[in-house]
Amino acid sequence: MIQNRALDHIGLAVTDVEAAAAWYQQVLGLYVKGKFTKPDGNNVYFLATADGSVTYEMYQNDALPADARGKIDHISYVSNDIETDYRYCVDAGYKICTNGIERIDYFWDNGCRYFKILSPTGEQVEFCQVL
């Protein structure tokens, strides 16, 4: 069952990650919860509200079409058992929009594993397990 999960983060694909991260910090008062450098040299920021209740993941995507700029890329929920959650979604017939369970080794201390499914109207919903 994948219901009633805590929100992990909201993913924002932006065309200028440094400017976007600075704006969210200066204007909204968010703080840097995590900052990681991708192999392409661009930074990925995890910015959180003062109370920690909402976290945004911001990453550079220079290939964004004009109508996609500034829009939410995905909404991520916490997974404590990524394999069980993945199997549940596959068995339920949800459309998986990642290459199965994927891994990012350079996020957090030990990396994370995640997968995404599509809603009926095309939004990407992610389940993420920080390792």
C-alpha positions as CSV (number, residue, x, y, z in Angstrom):
1,M,0.0,0.0,0.0
2,I,1.4,3.4,-1.0
3,Q,-1.3,5.6,0.7
4,N,-0.8,8.1,3.5
5,R,3.0,8.8,2.9
6,A,4.8,11.8,4.1
7,L,5.8,14.3,1.5
8,D,9.5,14.0,0.7
9,H,10.0,16.9,-1.8
10,I,8.6,18.8,-4.7
11,G,10.9,18.7,-7.8
12,L,11.5,21.9,-9.8
13,A,13.4,21.7,-13.1
14,V,14.7,25.2,-13.8
15,T,16.9,26.8,-16.5
16,D,19.1,28.7,-14.0
17,V,19.5,26.7,-10.8
18,E,21.8,29.2,-9.1
19,A,19.4,32.1,-9.6
20,A,16.3,30.0,-8.6
21,A,18.0,28.7,-5.5
22,A,19.1,32.3,-4.5
23,W,15.6,33.6,-5.1
24,Y,13.9,31.0,-3.0
25,Q,16.3,31.7,-0.2
26,Q,16.1,35.5,-0.3
27,V,12.4,35.9,-1.0
28,L,10.9,32.9,0.8
29,G,13.5,32.4,3.4
30,L,14.2,28.8,2.6
31,Y,17.4,27.2,3.8
32,V,19.8,24.8,2.1
33,K,19.0,21.3,3.4
34,G,21.4,19.7,0.9
35,K,23.5,20.8,-2.1
36,F,25.0,18.3,-4.5
37,T,27.0,18.6,-7.7
38,K,25.8,16.4,-10.6
39,P,28.4,14.8,-12.9
40,D,27.7,17.5,-15.5
41,G,28.9,20.2,-13.0
42,N,25.5,21.7,-12.2
43,N,24.3,21.9,-8.7
44,V,21.2,20.4,-7.2
45,Y,19.6,22.1,-4.3
46,F,17.3,20.8,-1.6
47,L,15.7,23.9,0.0
48,A,13.4,23.6,3.0
49,T,11.0,25.9,4.8
50,A,12.0,27.1,8.2
51,D,9.9,24.5,9.9
52,G,11.1,21.7,7.6
53,S,7.6,20.8,6.5
54,V,8.2,21.4,2.7
55,T,11.4,20.7,0.7
56,Y,12.0,21.7,-2.9
57,E,14.5,19.9,-5.1
58,M,15.8,22.3,-7.7
59,Y,18.0,21.2,-10.6
60,Q,19.2,22.6,-13.9
61,N,17.5,21.5,-17.1
62,D,18.6,23.5,-20.1
63,A,16.4,21.5,-22.5
64,L,13.1,22.7,-21.0
65,P,10.6,23.8,-23.5
66,A,9.4,27.4,-22.8
67,D,5.9,26.3,-21.6
68,A,7.5,23.9,-19.0
69,R,9.8,26.5,-17.3
70,G,8.9,27.2,-13.8
71,K,6.4,24.3,-13.5
72,I,6.6,21.5,-11.0
73,D,8.4,18.5,-12.4
74,H,7.4,15.9,-9.8
75,I,6.1,15.4,-6.3
76,S,8.0,12.9,-4.2
77,Y,6.8,10.8,-1.3
78,V,8.9,9.0,1.3
79,S,9.5,5.3,0.8
80,N,10.9,3.1,3.6
81,D,11.0,0.0,1.4
82,I,11.5,0.9,-2.2
83,E,11.3,-2.6,-3.6
84,T,8.0,-3.3,-1.9
85,D,6.5,0.0,-3.1
86,Y,7.8,-0.6,-6.6
87,R,6.3,-4.2,-6.8
88,Y,3.0,-2.8,-5.5
89,C,2.8,-0.2,-8.2
90,V,3.8,-2.7,-10.9
91,D,1.2,-5.2,-9.7
92,A,-1.4,-2.5,-9.6
93,G,-0.7,-1.6,-13.2
94,Y,0.5,1.9,-12.7
95,K,2.6,3.4,-15.5
96,I,6.3,3.5,-14.4
97,C,8.1,6.4,-16.0
98,T,11.6,5.7,-14.8
99,N,13.9,2.9,-15.8
100,G,12.6,0.7,-12.9
101,I,14.1,1.7,-9.5
102,E,16.9,4.2,-10.1
103,R,19.7,5.3,-7.8
104,I,21.6,8.5,-7.3
105,D,24.8,7.9,-5.4
106,Y,25.8,11.5,-4.9
107,F,22.7,12.6,-3.0
108,W,22.8,12.5,0.8
109,D,25.4,10.5,2.7
110,N,24.7,7.1,1.1
111,G,22.6,8.0,-2.0
112,C,18.9,7.4,-2.6
113,R,16.8,5.1,-4.7
114,Y,13.5,6.1,-6.4
115,F,11.0,5.4,-9.0
116,K,8.2,7.5,-10.6
117,I,4.7,6.7,-11.7
118,L,2.3,8.7,-13.9
119,S,-1.1,9.9,-12.7
120,P,-4.0,9.6,-15.1
121,T,-3.4,13.1,-16.2
122,G,0.4,12.8,-16.6
123,E,1.9,14.2,-13.4
124,Q,4.9,12.4,-12.2
125,V,4.7,11.0,-8.6
126,E,8.0,9.8,-7.1
127,F,8.7,7.4,-4.3
128,C,12.1,8.0,-2.8
129,Q,14.1,6.1,-0.2
130,V,17.2,8.0,1.2
131,L,19.8,5.3,2.0
